Amino acid sequence: MKLSIFVCTINPEYWCFPYLEALESYCAYADEVIVIDSGSTDESLEQIKRFNDNGHPYQGKVKLLYSKWPWKFTQREYPIHYNQGFDACSGDWVLKMDIDHILHENYAKELRHRLSEASDNVQMATFQRWNFLNRTTYYDKGKMPTAIKKKFPIKVGVPLGETNTDWTVPIEVKEYHDGVPYGTRIDPSKILNTGIPIYNYDCFFRPKDKCKIWYQRIARANPSIYGLDDDDAWEHWKNIRLRQRDEAVLQTTSNHPIYIRQKLNSMTPDMWGCNNWGWKL
């Protein structure tokens, strides 16, 4: 079984994502890693290219592609962009990751076994997303559809009869409109729940000013969901994080993926995940 992972990026260095650590974890899992960049202007592209330097332990695994995205940043554009990454993959199974998602070394063999042993009618696999609030607590964000079996006519798109989508909605394609695929949601009986966790560090290493800009940008891209102005969006984000503390699960630092531990140990107080800016999570 050949396993592919793809991820989309836009200025991950500027936005303080742990992108190099994420890519290292993907390389340890997959036979190929596809990075779709939509116009980064920070230092990230040069850093990513170094994965293919002579002597790099994962030399030859990372393929960097470029996608021209107008960057209006509307929800409708998500599937067009992400499907370019999916189409570029050649594996039997394809994992769609976000650049703040890191895989834990303990589950690499287990994941390959579960995917390779899945029955022929299984089309997709889900994972548990653990969203970290700080170095010692996380909350379970629930199942996320991440792996898709390549041989089926599946894309990320808009379910027929619905209006919104994002990269987490795989569908069996029935039609296209302006490049966006529409179709039916995958039958739950054709979905494998692996139970394997994905470690989500989100805005973990980001200072407050960039957190504000990021979430305000997300809110403007999804007015049908948020309908908020910039100030309200920031308060909304803060209230979400405060509520999540009630669902927090304790986590010892040594249990984080090996790829991220050095970055965790060198955090500074201005980063959200260090002490949550005194919000007493």
MIVEX-971124 format. One line per 2 residues: number of its first residue (from 1); their letters; for each residue x, y, z of N, C-alpha, C, O. Coordinates in steps of 0.02 Angstrom, whole numbers, m for minus. Atoms other than C-alpha are relative to their C-alpha. Layout:
NUM) a) X Y Z X Y Z X Y Z X Y Z  ...
# end
This chain:
1) mk) 42 m60 0 0 0 0 44 62 0 89 69 41  m36 m64 2 66 171 m48 m42 53 34 m102 62 19
3) ls) 34 m51 m39 21 311 71 26 70 m19 86 82 m18  m17 m69 17 17 495 17 m29 47 53 m82 33 82
5) if) 26 m54 m42 m3 650 124 8 65 m38 60 78 m68  m9 m67 30 m39 823 57 m24 53 49 m66 41 92
7) vc) 16 m56 m45 m50 991 144 5 64 m40 47 70 m85  0 m64 34 m87 1168 86 31 53 46 20 52 107
9) ti) m34 m50 m41 16 1317 144 m8 70 m30 m17 79 m90  m5 m70 19 15 1506 139 34 37 58 3 48 110
11) np) m39 m37 m50 150 1597 238 m1 m33 69 m16 1 119  2 33 m65 162 1467 377 52 25 49 43 20 110
13) ey) m51 m29 m45 321 1548 445 m27 63 32 m20 73 93  28 m62 m27 235 1716 465 m55 m14 51 m59 20 102
15) wc) 56 15 m45 83 1636 546 19 m45 58 m24 m66 97  m27 36 m59 193 1540 669 m26 m72 5 m33 m98 60
17) fp) 19 70 m1 133 1367 618 62 m44 8 116 m25 m16  m56 46 m5 246 1220 664 8 m42 m63 4 m103 m61
19) yl) 5 34 65 259 1178 480 58 m48 m14 48 m100 m45  m57 45 12 433 1102 477 m7 m63 42 8 m118 19
21) ea) 13 58 m43 390 988 624 m56 m43 m29 m52 m104 m27  55 37 31 227 941 538 25 m40 m60 8 m99 m67
23) le) m25 34 59 316 898 375 45 m59 19 43 m111 m14  m42 55 m22 442 792 468 m42 m59 22 m27 m117 5
25) sy) 44 55 m22 302 691 548 m34 m33 m60 m43 m94 m60  32 29 60 218 668 377 50 m44 m38 32 m98 m62
27) ca) m50 39 36 380 608 298 13 m66 34 26 m117 1  m11 62 m37 400 479 436 m56 m50 m11 m46 m110 m3
29) ya) 58 42 11 226 411 396 m8 m22 m72 m23 m80 m86  24 9 68 204 426 209 56 m17 m49 115 m9 m35
31) de) m46 14 54 284 370 47 13 63 m42 66 68 m74  m10 m64 34 261 543 m28 m39 54 38 m91 41 66
33) vi) 32 m58 m32 217 715 41 m4 55 m52 46 77 m79  12 m53 49 139 846 m73 m17 64 38 m64 65 78
35) vi) 14 m65 m30 146 1028 m19 m26 46 m56 8 58 m105  30 m47 48 29 1146 m114 5 70 30 m29 86 78
37) ds) m7 m68 m26 84 1325 m87 m36 49 m46 m32 44 m107  42 m45 39 m30 1466 m141 27 71 m1 m11 119 m8
39) gs) m29 m66 7 92 1610 m142 35 27 62 29 87 77  m35 m22 m61 197 1617 16 54 51 m17 89 45 m67
41) td) m51 m52 9 307 1771 32 48 3 59 92 46 61  m46 2 m57 392 1727 196 59 m47 m16 73 m59 m75
43) es) m59 42 11 543 1612 219 m17 m74 m7 28 m115 m14  19 71 m4 443 1451 217 19 m41 m61 39 m99 m54
45) le) m15 39 60 473 1399 36 72 m24 0 86 m81 m18  m70 20 m3 661 1399 58 11 m54 52 51 m100 42
47) qi) m6 51 m53 643 1299 218 m27 m67 m24 3 m119 m10  31 62 24 529 1171 136 44 m33 m53 50 m94 m55
49) kr) m43 28 53 646 1150 m13 59 m38 28 86 m82 m5  m58 33 m30 783 1096 106 m13 m74 16 33 m112 29
51) fn) 15 71 m10 692 932 133 29 m43 m56 39 m103 m47  m27 38 56 761 881 m36 75 12 m11 102 m7 m63
53) dn) m72 m8 4 941 932 m2 35 m67 6 9 m112 39  m40 60 m8 1074 799 m18 16 m11 73 38 35 109
55) gh) m15 16 m70 1095 711 147 m58 8 48 m55 m14 105  58 m7 m44 925 759 216 m31 m70 11 m37 m108 m37
57) py) 26 68 m12 848 605 301 m63 m17 m40 m77 m76 m50  60 13 40 689 626 197 7 26 m71 m42 44 m104
59) qg) m14 m25 67 771 678 35 m42 m38 m52 m45 m99 m53  40 29 54 655 650 m113 m72 m13 18 m112 m31 m27
61) kv) 69 15 m19 494 630 m13 m47 58 m9 m106 48 m21  43 m59 2 429 808 m19 m2 30 m70 51 44 m99
63) kl) 9 m32 65 359 879 m180 m37 65 11 m93 66 37  29 m66 m10 323 1065 m180 m32 24 m65 2 30 m116
65) ly) 38 m23 58 188 1125 m301 m29 69 16 m32 90 74  26 m67 m9 111 1295 m329 m70 5 m29 m84 m20 m84
67) sk) 70 m7 21 m72 1339 m342 m18 74 0 m12 107 52  20 m71 3 m133 1508 m402 m69 8 30 m119 m11 m2
69) wp) 63 m11 m35 m268 1553 m278 m11 75 4 32 111 30  11 m73 m2 m347 1726 m296 0 29 70 6 90 79
71) wk) m3 m21 m69 m351 1731 m108 m52 52 20 m38 99 57  57 m38 m27 m519 1811 m88 m17 m29 68 m49 3 110
73) ft) 12 37 m62 m524 1684 52 m73 m4 18 m96 22 69  69 17 m13 m703 1631 40 m7 m75 7 33 m113 m20
75) qr) 9 71 m14 m768 1465 98 m7 m41 m64 15 m98 m66  14 35 62 m819 1418 m78 65 m21 m35 65 m69 m74
77) ey) m63 15 33 m637 1418 m134 38 m59 30 83 m86 m1  m37 54 m33 m579 1286 m11 6 m63 m43 61 m86 m55
79) pi) m7 64 37 m623 1132 m115 40 5 m64 75 m43 m81  m39 m7 62 m548 1199 m276 74 m5 16 111 m40 m19
81) hy) m70 m1 m19 m383 1229 m189 24 m68 25 75 m93 3  m22 62 m31 m375 1071 m86 m1 m59 m47 41 m104 m42
83) nq) 2 56 46 m425 955 m226 61 m2 m47 77 m56 m73  m61 1 39 m270 1008 m322 53 m42 36 92 m77 3
85) gf) m46 42 m38 m169 928 m183 m18 m73 m3 25 m116 m12  23 69 4 m274 772 m184 16 m31 m68 39 m88 m72
87) da) m13 26 68 m257 753 m373 74 m13 m12 92 m56 m52  m72 7 10 m68 770 m361 28 m62 34 85 m83 20
89) cs) m24 58 m38 m54 620 m245 m9 m64 m41 m56 m70 m80  2 63 38 m18 447 m316 m11 m61 45 m8 m117 20
91) gd) 8 56 m46 m48 340 m161 m66 m35 m6 m114 m9 m35  64 36 m4 m181 209 m134 m47 34 50 m107 37 39
93) wv) 36 m41 m49 m235 310 18 33 69 2 94 76 m4  m24 m69 m3 m220 499 31 m24 32 64 m84 32 79
95) lk) 17 m36 m62 m215 594 196 5 74 m13 56 99 m37  1 m73 3 m265 776 195 14 27 70 m23 14 117
97) md) m18 m28 m64 m179 869 335 0 76 m3 1 105 m57  m12 m72 m6 m169 1049 396 70 9 27 97 m35 61
99) id) m70 m10 m17 1 1125 427 11 9 75 68 12 98  m7 0 m73 m36 1137 614 m18 m68 30 m25 m74 90
101) hi) 14 68 m23 m75 950 624 64 m41 m2 100 m41 m51  m60 41 m5 62 832 681 m20 m71 18 m62 m82 60
103) lh) 13 70 m13 61 643 679 49 m26 52 107 m6 55  m42 28 m53 127 544 827 34 m63 m24 3 m106 m56
105) en) m39 57 24 264 419 794 m26 m68 24 m13 m119 m8  23 63 m27 177 287 900 m52 m35 m44 m64 m95 m35
107) ya) 56 29 37 37 260 773 15 m14 m73 m31 m32 m111  m16 7 72 129 247 606 m15 m70 m25 m49 m78 m76
109) ke) 12 69 22 126 56 593 m74 m17 6 m102 m51 m38  70 15 m10 m50 47 662 m43 30 m55 m90 m2 m79
111) lr) 40 m32 52 m117 170 534 7 m39 m66 m43 m53 m99  m10 37 62 m40 77 387 m37 m67 2 m67 m88 m47
113) hr) 35 65 m6 m110 m87 453 m75 9 m9 m106 m29 m45  72 m9 4 m286 m19 473 m23 19 m70 m75 m5 m94
115) ls) 19 m20 67 m290 62 302 8 m57 m49 m34 m68 m92  m12 55 47 m215 m87 211 m48 m58 10 m63 m95 m37
117) ea) 47 55 m15 m335 m207 298 m73 21 m8 m118 m21 2  69 m23 8 m490 m101 265 m34 m38 m57 m2 m54 m107
119) sd) 36 37 51 m624 m190 164 m5 41 m64 5 102 m63  0 m32 65 m643 m150 m21 m51 57 m6 m40 104 m44
121) nv) 51 m51 7 m800 m46 4 13 62 43 m24 111 38  m16 m59 m41 m720 73 130 30 53 m44 77 40 m83
123) qm) m21 m56 43 m695 243 48 40 53 38 79 90 8  m29 m55 m38 m636 354 189 16 m23 71 m15 m70 95
125) at) m17 15 m69 m556 349 361 0 64 41 20 117 17  2 m58 m45 m579 466 509 51 m8 56 74 m63 71
127) fq) m48 m3 m54 m462 518 649 m29 43 56 m78 79 45  19 m44 m56 m481 600 820 48 59 2 109 50 3
129) rw) m42 m60 m3 m419 779 825 5 25 71 m45 44 102  m14 m26 m67 m339 831 989 27 70 m8 84 79 m30
131) nf) m19 m70 6 m332 1021 993 31 23 66 m2 24 118  m36 m17 m62 m202 1081 1118 m11 72 19 m3 118 m22
133) ln) 9 m66 m28 m240 1230 1228 66 26 28 81 86 23  m67 m16 m23 m68 1228 1309 39 m65 4 14 m117 m18
135) rt) m43 59 3 74 1106 1337 m26 m59 41 m4 m115 30  23 54 m44 m20 1006 1468 m74 m15 m6 m99 m58 30
137) ty) 72 14 8 m203 1012 1411 m21 3 m73 6 41 m113  30 m1 67 m302 974 1255 m74 m17 8 m95 m42 60
139) yd) 68 24 1 m483 945 1210 m10 m40 m64 21 m26 m115  14 43 57 m551 814 1091 m48 36 m46 m107 46 m28
141) kg) 41 m38 47 m617 908 940 m45 m44 m42 m83 m20 m84  44 46 34 m703 752 876 31 m31 m61 89 m18 m78
143) km) m24 35 59 m687 645 722 9 48 m58 m32 93 m69  m10 m40 60 m615 723 566 15 m46 m58 57 m90 m52
145) pt) m12 42 59 m622 645 392 64 22 m35 68 76 m64  m66 m20 24 m442 645 337 25 m43 m57 55 m17 m104
147) ai) m29 45 50 m398 491 233 m53 m22 m51 m108 m40 m32  46 20 54 m479 452 65 35 m52 m43 93 m45 m61
149) kk) m27 51 44 m454 297 m40 m2 27 m72 m55 47 m96  m9 m36 63 m390 360 m207 m43 m28 m57 m62 10 m101
151) kf) 33 30 58 m481 238 m322 m72 21 m8 m101 11 m62  71 m19 5 m654 308 m284 m6 72 m27 40 112 m17
153) pi) 10 m67 27 m726 463 m371 m22 49 54 m79 72 56  14 m41 m58 m716 567 m214 41 65 m3 99 64 m23
155) kv) m33 m64 m6 m674 751 m193 m24 34 64 m72 12 95  27 m45 m50 m691 883 m61 m46 49 m36 m26 80 m85
157) gv) 47 m43 36 m845 981 m109 m62 17 40 m62 11 102  62 m22 m31 m1021 1040 m73 m52 m56 m7 m67 m77 m62
159) pl) 55 49 4 m1156 912 m29 m61 30 m35 m79 87 m21  59 m24 35 m1306 929 m144 m55 19 49 m69 m17 97
161) ge) 51 m24 m45 m1442 1030 m61 26 43 56 m13 70 96  m31 m42 m51 m1319 1122 51 37 58 m34 46 57 m95
163) tn) m31 m60 29 m1231 1288 28 73 9 20 111 41 m16  m67 m12 m26 m1071 1281 130 43 m62 m3 18 m119 m5
165) td) m47 56 m3 m916 1174 129 65 24 30 76 84 39  m70 m14 m14 m738 1165 187 38 m63 m18 10 m108 m50
167) wt) m39 58 23 m598 1039 166 m19 m64 36 7 m117 19  18 60 m38 m680 918 288 m62 m35 m27 m89 m79 6
169) vp) 62 30 26 m828 872 176 15 m39 m64 6 m12 m119  m9 41 60 m781 729 57 m67 m23 m28 m112 m41 10
171) ie) 63 19 33 m918 689 m69 14 m47 m58 69 m48 m86  m1 36 63 m953 568 m209 m27 48 m53 m85 69 m50
173) vk) 15 m55 45 m952 690 m354 m55 m18 m49 m54 m71 m80  54 7 49 m1109 710 m460 4 53 m55 m13 40 m112
175) ey) m2 m55 49 m1079 878 m546 48 54 23 69 55 82  m44 m56 m16 m969 1033 m553 m34 65 m19 m71 69 m68
177) hd) 23 m67 16 m1014 1217 m547 57 49 15 79 54 72  m55 m47 m8 m878 1348 m577 60 m31 34 94 0 75
179) gv) m58 34 m27 m747 1220 m533 m10 m32 68 35 m68 91  14 29 m66 m828 1170 m368 m39 m64 m9 m92 m64 m41
181) py) 38 63 6 m881 987 m355 m59 m3 48 m55 19 105  60 11 m40 m1055 946 m292 m17 m74 m3 m4 m107 m53
183) gt) 17 70 0 m1118 776 m241 m32 m22 65 m59 20 102  31 27 m60 m1178 663 m102 53 m18 52 108 m39 35
185) ri) m46 19 m53 m1097 636 66 13 m75 m1 m30 m114 m21  m18 71 0 m1008 470 87 m44 m37 50 m56 m14 106
187) dp) 41 43 m42 m1116 332 159 40 m17 63 96 m41 58  m37 15 m62 m1068 311 344 25 m72 4 75 m86 38
189) sk) m21 69 m2 m1056 123 317 65 m11 m38 96 m64 m33  m61 5 40 m909 157 199 58 40 31 108 53 m2
191) il) m51 m40 m35 m809 255 328 31 m41 56 m4 m69 97  m37 35 m53 m675 177 438 20 51 53 53 101 38
193) nt) m21 m42 m56 m652 257 609 63 m31 30 60 m82 65  m62 28 m24 m469 228 650 11 12 75 44 m27 108
195) gi) m12 m18 m70 m475 313 821 69 28 13 85 46 70  m69 m24 m7 m296 370 790 m1 76 9 m34 111 m30
197) pi) 2 m72 m12 m263 545 860 45 39 m48 98 16 m68  m41 m49 34 m200 693 761 10 58 49 m38 83 78
199) yn) m17 m52 m48 m111 822 868 m4 68 m35 35 83 m80  14 m64 32 m177 995 823 25 57 44 0 68 99
201) yd) m30 m54 m40 m72 1143 882 m25 69 m21 m7 119 11  40 m59 15 m178 1275 794 42 64 6 93 72 m28
203) cf) m34 m64 m9 m122 1449 854 50 m3 57 69 48 85  m40 15 m60 m11 1372 988 62 45 7 76 69 62
205) fr) m64 m37 m3 150 1466 943 m8 72 m23 42 105 m40  14 m66 29 67 1628 890 m11 52 55 m44 38 105
207) pk) 14 m54 m47 70 1795 984 m70 28 m10 m103 14 m59  70 m23 m2 m91 1886 1023 m18 41 m62 m73 34 m88
209) dk) 17 m43 56 m81 2014 882 m14 m42 m63 m60 m25 m101  12 42 59 m69 1878 749 m61 m44 10 m95 m60 m39
211) ck) 62 37 m13 m206 1777 832 m61 41 m17 m109 16 m47  56 m45 15 m322 1927 818 m10 5 m76 m66 m1 m100
213) iw) 5 m8 73 m282 1953 634 m26 m64 m33 m68 m62 m77  18 64 30 m300 1768 594 m74 m15 9 m109 m33 m39
215) yq) 70 19 m11 m469 1742 675 m47 50 m32 m100 31 m55  42 m49 34 m541 1904 608 m4 m16 m75 m57 m8 m106
217) ri) m2 19 71 m489 1845 435 m44 m61 m13 m80 m63 m63  42 60 6 m573 1676 461 m74 20 4 m115 m5 m35
219) ar) 70 m21 m8 m733 1762 519 m25 36 m62 m82 25 m82  21 m35 61 m737 1874 365 m10 m48 m58 m51 m36 m103
221) an) 6 49 54 m715 1722 253 m63 m42 7 m85 m73 m41  58 42 m12 m864 1636 332 m57 40 31 m79 24 87
223) ps) 52 m42 m30 m998 1769 359 m64 m37 14 m101 m19 61  61 37 m12 m1138 1642 346 2 m39 65 m49 m57 93
225) iy) m8 36 m62 m1066 1553 497 8 48 59 m24 39 111  m17 m44 m56 m999 1695 603 m40 65 0 m67 84 52
227) gl) 37 m62 4 m1081 1856 542 25 52 50 m15 87 81  m28 m42 m52 m962 1955 652 45 54 m29 76 44 m82
229) dd) m51 m49 19 m863 2115 637 65 m19 35 67 m67 74  m66 21 m24 m678 2112 683 4 m5 76 31 m54 102
231) dd) m4 2 m73 m697 2155 867 m41 m57 28 m18 m91 74  42 55 m23 m839 2032 892 33 m68 m14 27 m114 26
233) aw) m32 62 18 m740 1897 803 54 m18 51 61 m76 69  m53 13 m49 m595 1915 924 m30 m23 67 m5 m69 98
235) eh) 33 20 m62 m711 1905 1075 m29 m70 m7 m28 m110 41  28 66 13 m794 1754 997 54 m54 7 43 m106 38
237) wk) m56 47 m4 m626 1666 978 21 m11 73 32 m67 95  m20 5 m70 m580 1705 1158 m50 m41 40 m31 m84 80
239) ni) 51 37 m37 m746 1639 1224 0 m74 m16 m13 m116 27  m6 71 19 m726 1478 1125 55 m33 41 45 m87 68
241) rl) m56 29 m36 m557 1448 1205 m14 m6 75 6 m56 106  17 4 m71 m622 1486 1379 m49 m57 14 m44 m90 65
243) rq) 47 56 m9 m765 1362 1356 35 m67 m6 17 m116 27  m34 64 11 m646 1229 1296 38 m25 61 53 m84 67
245) rd) m36 22 m60 m556 1228 1462 m41 m49 41 m13 m90 77  42 46 m37 m706 1137 1534 4 m71 m26 m13 m119 8
247) ea) m6 65 31 m671 994 1414 73 m24 m1 88 m75 m31  m71 13 7 m483 995 1437 20 m66 33 m7 m86 85
249) vl) m28 63 m24 m388 832 1462 74 12 15 109 43 m25  m70 m9 m17 m221 828 1551 45 m41 m46 27 m96 m66
251) qt) m48 32 45 m71 783 1444 70 14 26 88 72 37  m69 m11 m21 108 756 1501 42 20 m61 32 m5 m116
253) ts) m40 m27 54 237 847 1397 36 m55 m39 44 m51 m99  m38 53 32 333 687 1361 m42 m41 m49 m14 m79 m88
255) nh) 44 39 44 182 615 1270 m13 35 m67 m46 7 m110  7 m34 63 186 745 1131 43 m36 m53 92 m69 m35
257) pi) m43 30 52 255 687 962 72 23 6 85 81 24  m70 m18 m7 444 684 960 19 59 m44 65 96 m28
259) yi) m17 m53 49 444 805 812 m11 70 29 20 118 6  20 m66 m25 369 947 915 29 16 68 23 73 91
261) rq) m21 m10 m69 451 926 1085 50 56 8 45 96 55  m49 m53 m6 599 1040 1054 m32 69 m6 m14 115 30
263) kl) 34 m64 8 485 1179 994 m42 17 61 m47 75 81  39 m10 m61 373 1156 1146 45 24 57 26 68 96
265) ns) m45 m17 m55 521 1168 1263 32 69 m7 60 95 41  m31 m65 11 581 1331 1185 m52 56 m8 m36 109 m36
267) mt) 52 m50 7 416 1425 1193 14 61 43 48 57 94  m6 m62 m37 409 1605 1252 m68 23 25 m119 3 m3
269) pd) 64 m17 m32 273 1686 1362 m49 36 m46 m109 36 m32  46 m36 44 201 1788 1217 m40 m47 m44 m87 m25 m78
271) mw) 35 49 41 142 1627 1131 m62 m25 36 m61 m38 96  64 22 m28 m37 1573 1158 7 m64 41 m19 m67 97
273) gc) m3 65 m33 6 1394 1206 46 m4 60 48 m55 94  m46 1 m57 136 1442 1336 m38 4 66 m32 m40 109
275) nn) 40 m7 m61 19 1507 1471 m69 29 m14 m104 51 32  66 m26 21 m135 1561 1372 m11 72 22 m67 92 36
277) wg) 2 m72 m16 m93 1742 1412 m35 14 66 m68 66 74  30 m11 m66 m151 1722 1591 m75 m10 3 m106 12 51
279) wk) 73 11 0 m327 1669 1544 m20 m58 44 m78 m76 48  11 51 m52 m309 1531 1674 m38 m60 m27 m87 m83 3
281) l) 28 61 26 m351 1384 1564 25 m60 40 7 m117 26
# end
